[in-house]
Amino acid sequence: MAADKKAQAKTEQAKGKAKKVAGGAVGNESLKAKGQAQESKGDLRAAKEKTKDAIKPKSK
């Protein structure tokens, strides 16, 4: 499950970056802002998963 969430975070980051770059290229500030927001959402999701991994007890 955690791998699925990590993949989802990476996908969200990539989509956001693409929107941000596309918005900047065509001068569409709204698209650029939406891309930045989506990229940030992916960053937060990735940070959450890393924190969960760090807290999770190691199995022996």
Contacts in CASP RR format, 6 or more apart in sequence:
PFRMAT RR
TARGET T0000
AUTHOR 0000-0000-0000
METHOD contacts of the structure
MODEL  1
MAADKKAQAKTEQAKGKAKKVAGGAVGNESLKAKGQAQESKGDLRAAKEK
TKDAIKPKSK
2 49 0 8 1.000
2 52 0 8 1.000
2 53 0 8 1.000
5 45 0 8 1.000
5 49 0 8 1.000
6 46 0 8 1.000
6 49 0 8 1.000
8 45 0 8 1.000
9 42 0 8 1.000
9 43 0 8 1.000
9 45 0 8 1.000
9 46 0 8 1.000
9 49 0 8 1.000
10 42 0 8 1.000
10 46 0 8 1.000
12 38 0 8 1.000
12 39 0 8 1.000
12 41 0 8 1.000
12 42 0 8 1.000
12 45 0 8 1.000
13 39 0 8 1.000
13 42 0 8 1.000
13 43 0 8 1.000
13 46 0 8 1.000
15 35 0 8 1.000
15 38 0 8 1.000
16 34 0 8 1.000
16 35 0 8 1.000
16 36 0 8 1.000
16 38 0 8 1.000
16 39 0 8 1.000
17 35 0 8 1.000
17 39 0 8 1.000
18 35 0 8 1.000
19 31 0 8 1.000
19 32 0 8 1.000
19 34 0 8 1.000
19 35 0 8 1.000
19 38 0 8 1.000
19 39 0 8 1.000
20 31 0 8 1.000
20 32 0 8 1.000
20 35 0 8 1.000
20 36 0 8 1.000
20 39 0 8 1.000
22 28 0 8 1.000
22 31 0 8 1.000
23 29 0 8 1.000
23 31 0 8 1.000
23 32 0 8 1.000
23 35 0 8 1.000
24 31 0 8 1.000
24 32 0 8 1.000
END
